[in-house]
Amino acid sequence: MAQPSLAAALPEDIDRGVAGATSVLVQRANEIRMQKVNWPSYLQSQMISQEDYEVIIAVEMPGQNRAALLHNYRLQVARTFMNLLGHISKDQTIQYILILVDDILSEDKGRVEIFKEYARKHKESMWSPFLNLLTRPDTFIINMTARIIAKLACWSREPMDGSDLTFYLTWLKDQLRTPCNNEYMQSVGRCLQMMLRVEEYRTIFYQLDGVVTIVQVLSSGKLNFQIQYQLTFCLWVMTFNNAIAEKMNKYSVIPTLADILSESVKEKVTRIVLAVFRNLIEKPEDPAIARENCIQMVQCKVLKQLEILAQRKFEDEDITADIEFLNEKLQNSIQDLSSFEEYCSEVKSGRMEWSPVHKSEKFWRENAGRLNEKNYELLKILINLLETSKDTLVLSVACHDIGEYTRHYHRGKRVLEQLGGKQWVMQHLTHQDPNVRYEALLAVQKLMVHNWEYLGKQLEKDAQQSTPRT
């Protein structure tokens, strides 16, 4: 099985491993650690107390003395750190203090309770001093603080909750939105990898549209393989929540990851994408959703990709097991696939093309009304594609399908107007692509013909009713 070994393979501590050692944050921390702070000058200028001076000098030196101090005088150490972070404004000194905090937590996870105990004793929030630092302009400070918060939240016996958790997860989510300008993107990804191991944090992150954000970033196509791996890992751990796994197909997770799979040259990226796909089949409790996910994978050419991967030699046998599992499930799903299921899958994937169903008179005669199912779900997706898609093929097919819907469903025009679809079809009459313009024109003509046919029938009916009987 792929999942247990993959979960076991990921280090508990986000610092370890090659990726951690080479991240910008870790490299910068190593440089700052070498630049000692002139604590005597802070003492002489009365910017820190004698007690804080003595504690910070002792904590600076790693080894048995530091361990003894943290064991015997834990509350004094916590107070010193809180005092220094609260009263010193110089960026370089704050950077250095945060590295010290991070170091002592990395040496022993149990030390997160030092800060919890201090906050409880003084009836203060453990989170506020750190969350406030996330608003500073210095990028090293905010990312080292984020890393410390992740450790406090994941290693403490009491989980982070309420507005503090919402603020922190929202901050992480917002950092993802600027991948090109964020040199600390890898560090943000590591914080999320750590946080989303915890079930309570997964649920809140999902409610904050975390999945939507991750998919948007992954589909931007501007990420290196390490960030691709980290964000796909985040999706993978999210799928261990059954309720979330059942909703994943709403967010274009499958099409986005199918693209990554087809372009991936790194084994670790291939492995984590296959693990997500496996969970999207195994974790949903509703068999219909699992089947729908299978069909969407077929629609996104995953079967073809599995055939290519099956020819390769992988060091990791879990990859081979996942390829065999997925291949079997996807093959089974297409054996009894109806044309309407195929159409549903294509529309939901957002990857529309001129497959046979679109041009089939029989298909539209039998299924046009089914676009109204689940509160017009498919029709709303088609309209949304007209509004948001930049792909001219998708726009052409969507215009065509909306035209066929109005032609074959007697209330189609009224429904389309109520959902705001008519204005988007009209807007594409002036699209720069001739194919989109053509399909939009045909759709508008079908709308107008529908109007005239309806009017003609009404006139006939009125005429019959007004004709005197003999």
BELZIZI-V922572 format. One record per residue. N is the residue number from 1. PSI is psi in degrees with one decimal (* if undefined). Layout:
BEGIN
n=N psi=PSI
n=N psi=PSI
END
This chain:
BEGIN
n=1 psi=138.6
n=2 psi=-39.3
n=3 psi=-53.2
n=4 psi=-43.1
n=5 psi=-33.5
n=6 psi=-41.6
n=7 psi=-40.0
n=8 psi=-30.1
n=9 psi=-26.1
n=10 psi=126.8
n=11 psi=143.9
n=12 psi=-41.2
n=13 psi=130.0
n=14 psi=-4.7
n=15 psi=-28.9
n=16 psi=165.1
n=17 psi=165.1
n=18 psi=-44.2
n=19 psi=-42.4
n=20 psi=-41.8
n=21 psi=-25.9
n=22 psi=1.3
n=23 psi=153.7
n=24 psi=-40.3
n=25 psi=-45.8
n=26 psi=-42.3
n=27 psi=-44.8
n=28 psi=-38.6
n=29 psi=-39.6
n=30 psi=-36.2
n=31 psi=-44.8
n=32 psi=-36.1
n=33 psi=-29.2
n=34 psi=-16.7
n=35 psi=89.0
n=36 psi=145.0
n=37 psi=142.5
n=38 psi=78.0
n=39 psi=-36.9
n=40 psi=-36.5
n=41 psi=-34.5
n=42 psi=-38.4
n=43 psi=-45.9
n=44 psi=-35.0
n=45 psi=7.1
n=46 psi=31.3
n=47 psi=-20.0
n=48 psi=156.2
n=49 psi=166.1
n=50 psi=-42.5
n=51 psi=-45.8
n=52 psi=-37.0
n=53 psi=-48.5
n=54 psi=-39.2
n=55 psi=-46.3
n=56 psi=-34.0
n=57 psi=-40.1
n=58 psi=-38.3
n=59 psi=-27.1
n=60 psi=-34.0
n=61 psi=110.6
n=62 psi=156.5
n=63 psi=-162.1
n=64 psi=-37.2
n=65 psi=-41.2
n=66 psi=-43.4
n=67 psi=-41.5
n=68 psi=-42.0
n=69 psi=-44.4
n=70 psi=-24.0
n=71 psi=-43.4
n=72 psi=-27.8
n=73 psi=44.4
n=74 psi=-41.9
n=75 psi=-34.7
n=76 psi=-39.7
n=77 psi=-44.7
n=78 psi=-42.4
n=79 psi=-41.0
n=80 psi=-46.7
n=81 psi=-43.5
n=82 psi=-40.5
n=83 psi=-46.7
n=84 psi=-43.8
n=85 psi=-29.1
n=86 psi=-23.4
n=87 psi=-13.7
n=88 psi=135.6
n=89 psi=-18.6
n=90 psi=125.2
n=91 psi=-45.7
n=92 psi=-38.4
n=93 psi=-41.0
n=94 psi=-41.6
n=95 psi=-47.1
n=96 psi=-43.1
n=97 psi=-43.1
n=98 psi=-38.5
n=99 psi=-40.0
n=100 psi=-45.3
n=101 psi=-46.4
n=102 psi=-40.0
n=103 psi=-45.7
n=104 psi=-30.5
n=105 psi=-39.2
n=106 psi=-32.6
n=107 psi=-33.9
n=108 psi=111.6
n=109 psi=-31.9
n=110 psi=-18.5
n=111 psi=-10.0
n=112 psi=-27.3
n=113 psi=-20.1
n=114 psi=-47.4
n=115 psi=-34.9
n=116 psi=-45.0
n=117 psi=-43.0
n=118 psi=-45.8
n=119 psi=-40.6
n=120 psi=-44.1
n=121 psi=-36.9
n=122 psi=9.9
n=123 psi=44.8
n=124 psi=164.6
n=125 psi=131.4
n=126 psi=-26.3
n=127 psi=-34.6
n=128 psi=-47.5
n=129 psi=-35.4
n=130 psi=-42.8
n=131 psi=-34.7
n=132 psi=-33.3
n=133 psi=-20.6
n=134 psi=-13.4
n=135 psi=-0.3
n=136 psi=156.2
n=137 psi=-24.7
n=138 psi=121.4
n=139 psi=-32.3
n=140 psi=-43.9
n=141 psi=-47.8
n=142 psi=-35.7
n=143 psi=-33.3
n=144 psi=-36.6
n=145 psi=-43.7
n=146 psi=-38.3
n=147 psi=-41.9
n=148 psi=-42.8
n=149 psi=-40.6
n=150 psi=-41.5
n=151 psi=-43.1
n=152 psi=-41.2
n=153 psi=-33.3
n=154 psi=-25.1
n=155 psi=-13.1
n=156 psi=152.7
n=157 psi=-26.5
n=158 psi=124.0
n=159 psi=157.7
n=160 psi=144.6
n=161 psi=-177.8
n=162 psi=-147.3
n=163 psi=-28.0
n=164 psi=-46.1
n=165 psi=-44.4
n=166 psi=-43.9
n=167 psi=-46.0
n=168 psi=-46.9
n=169 psi=-35.4
n=170 psi=-40.1
n=171 psi=-46.7
n=172 psi=-44.5
n=173 psi=-43.2
n=174 psi=-32.7
n=175 psi=-29.7
n=176 psi=-24.5
n=177 psi=-11.4
n=178 psi=59.7
n=179 psi=-32.6
n=180 psi=-32.6
n=181 psi=0.5
n=182 psi=101.7
n=183 psi=-13.8
n=184 psi=19.0
n=185 psi=-39.3
n=186 psi=-38.2
n=187 psi=-39.1
n=188 psi=-44.9
n=189 psi=-37.6
n=190 psi=-38.0
n=191 psi=-42.5
n=192 psi=-41.4
n=193 psi=-40.1
n=194 psi=-47.3
n=195 psi=-40.2
n=196 psi=-0.2
n=197 psi=-24.3
n=198 psi=124.6
n=199 psi=-45.3
n=200 psi=-37.1
n=201 psi=-34.1
n=202 psi=-46.5
n=203 psi=-46.1
n=204 psi=-42.3
n=205 psi=-39.2
n=206 psi=-44.8
n=207 psi=-24.7
n=208 psi=15.0
n=209 psi=33.5
n=210 psi=-39.8
n=211 psi=-43.2
n=212 psi=-46.5
n=213 psi=-46.2
n=214 psi=-44.1
n=215 psi=-40.8
n=216 psi=-42.2
n=217 psi=-44.4
n=218 psi=-35.6
n=219 psi=-6.1
n=220 psi=-24.1
n=221 psi=16.0
n=222 psi=29.9
n=223 psi=147.7
n=224 psi=168.6
n=225 psi=-30.5
n=226 psi=-43.3
n=227 psi=-39.7
n=228 psi=-46.4
n=229 psi=-47.7
n=230 psi=-44.7
n=231 psi=-34.8
n=232 psi=-35.0
n=233 psi=-41.3
n=234 psi=-42.0
n=235 psi=-39.1
n=236 psi=-48.8
n=237 psi=-29.9
n=238 psi=-33.3
n=239 psi=-6.8
n=240 psi=-11.1
n=241 psi=113.8
n=242 psi=-40.5
n=243 psi=-39.2
n=244 psi=-41.8
n=245 psi=-34.9
n=246 psi=-20.2
n=247 psi=-4.9
n=248 psi=-32.5
n=249 psi=-7.5
n=250 psi=-14.3
n=251 psi=20.2
n=252 psi=29.9
n=253 psi=-45.7
n=254 psi=-49.5
n=255 psi=-40.2
n=256 psi=-46.7
n=257 psi=-29.0
n=258 psi=-39.5
n=259 psi=-44.9
n=260 psi=-41.8
n=261 psi=-40.8
n=262 psi=-22.9
n=263 psi=-9.7
n=264 psi=135.8
n=265 psi=-4.2
n=266 psi=129.6
n=267 psi=-38.3
n=268 psi=-33.2
n=269 psi=-45.0
n=270 psi=-43.7
n=271 psi=-45.3
n=272 psi=-32.7
n=273 psi=-45.4
n=274 psi=-36.0
n=275 psi=-38.1
n=276 psi=-47.9
n=277 psi=-40.9
n=278 psi=-44.6
n=279 psi=-33.5
n=280 psi=-15.0
n=281 psi=-39.1
n=282 psi=-34.3
n=283 psi=-35.7
n=284 psi=133.2
n=285 psi=-22.1
n=286 psi=113.5
n=287 psi=-30.0
n=288 psi=-36.4
n=289 psi=-41.6
n=290 psi=-42.1
n=291 psi=-42.2
n=292 psi=-39.9
n=293 psi=-40.3
n=294 psi=-47.4
n=295 psi=-39.4
n=296 psi=-35.2
n=297 psi=-40.6
n=298 psi=-44.4
n=299 psi=-34.0
n=300 psi=18.4
n=301 psi=26.7
n=302 psi=-35.1
n=303 psi=-43.3
n=304 psi=-40.2
n=305 psi=-36.6
n=306 psi=-37.1
n=307 psi=-42.0
n=308 psi=-44.3
n=309 psi=-33.0
n=310 psi=-21.1
n=311 psi=-14.6
n=312 psi=157.3
n=313 psi=120.4
n=314 psi=140.4
n=315 psi=-34.4
n=316 psi=115.0
n=317 psi=-18.6
n=318 psi=-34.8
n=319 psi=-45.6
n=320 psi=-42.0
n=321 psi=-41.1
n=322 psi=-38.8
n=323 psi=-45.2
n=324 psi=-42.5
n=325 psi=-50.0
n=326 psi=-41.7
n=327 psi=-44.1
n=328 psi=-46.7
n=329 psi=-40.8
n=330 psi=-38.8
n=331 psi=-42.7
n=332 psi=-35.8
n=333 psi=-26.7
n=334 psi=-7.9
n=335 psi=-37.2
n=336 psi=38.7
n=337 psi=121.8
n=338 psi=162.2
n=339 psi=-34.6
n=340 psi=-39.0
n=341 psi=-40.1
n=342 psi=-42.8
n=343 psi=-45.7
n=344 psi=-47.4
n=345 psi=-41.6
n=346 psi=-45.1
n=347 psi=-46.7
n=348 psi=-27.7
n=349 psi=-21.4
n=350 psi=1.9
n=351 psi=68.5
n=352 psi=141.7
n=353 psi=173.6
n=354 psi=63.1
n=355 psi=160.3
n=356 psi=-33.5
n=357 psi=-31.8
n=358 psi=-33.9
n=359 psi=4.5
n=360 psi=113.9
n=361 psi=-41.9
n=362 psi=-41.8
n=363 psi=-47.9
n=364 psi=-35.1
n=365 psi=-38.0
n=366 psi=-27.0
n=367 psi=-3.5
n=368 psi=-44.1
n=369 psi=-21.5
n=370 psi=-12.1
n=371 psi=-11.4
n=372 psi=-11.9
n=373 psi=154.4
n=374 psi=48.5
n=375 psi=48.0
n=376 psi=36.1
n=377 psi=-52.1
n=378 psi=-39.3
n=379 psi=-40.9
n=380 psi=-37.0
n=381 psi=-43.3
n=382 psi=-44.0
n=383 psi=-40.8
n=384 psi=-35.9
n=385 psi=-39.2
n=386 psi=-32.4
n=387 psi=-35.5
n=388 psi=-25.7
n=389 psi=143.0
n=390 psi=-4.0
n=391 psi=119.3
n=392 psi=-32.2
n=393 psi=-45.7
n=394 psi=-44.1
n=395 psi=-41.1
n=396 psi=-48.3
n=397 psi=-39.6
n=398 psi=-42.0
n=399 psi=-45.7
n=400 psi=-47.7
n=401 psi=-37.0
n=402 psi=-38.0
n=403 psi=-43.8
n=404 psi=-36.2
n=405 psi=-47.5
n=406 psi=-28.4
n=407 psi=-36.4
n=408 psi=-13.1
n=409 psi=122.8
n=410 psi=-27.8
n=411 psi=17.1
n=412 psi=-43.8
n=413 psi=-44.7
n=414 psi=-43.8
n=415 psi=-44.6
n=416 psi=-40.8
n=417 psi=-41.1
n=418 psi=-34.6
n=419 psi=-0.1
n=420 psi=15.6
n=421 psi=-32.0
n=422 psi=-41.5
n=423 psi=-32.5
n=424 psi=-35.3
n=425 psi=-45.8
n=426 psi=-38.4
n=427 psi=-33.1
n=428 psi=0.2
n=429 psi=-22.8
n=430 psi=18.8
n=431 psi=147.8
n=432 psi=-22.8
n=433 psi=128.0
n=434 psi=-33.3
n=435 psi=-40.6
n=436 psi=-44.4
n=437 psi=-43.4
n=438 psi=-48.6
n=439 psi=-35.1
n=440 psi=-40.7
n=441 psi=-44.8
n=442 psi=-41.5
n=443 psi=-41.9
n=444 psi=-39.9
n=445 psi=-40.2
n=446 psi=-37.0
n=447 psi=-44.4
n=448 psi=-42.2
n=449 psi=-41.3
n=450 psi=-42.3
n=451 psi=-47.2
n=452 psi=-40.4
n=453 psi=-42.7
n=454 psi=-43.6
n=455 psi=-42.0
n=456 psi=-43.3
n=457 psi=-39.1
n=458 psi=-41.5
n=459 psi=-41.5
n=460 psi=-45.3
n=461 psi=-43.7
n=462 psi=-40.0
n=463 psi=-42.4
n=464 psi=-41.0
n=465 psi=-30.2
n=466 psi=-11.7
n=467 psi=124.3
n=468 psi=139.1
n=469 psi=145.1
n=470 psi=*
END
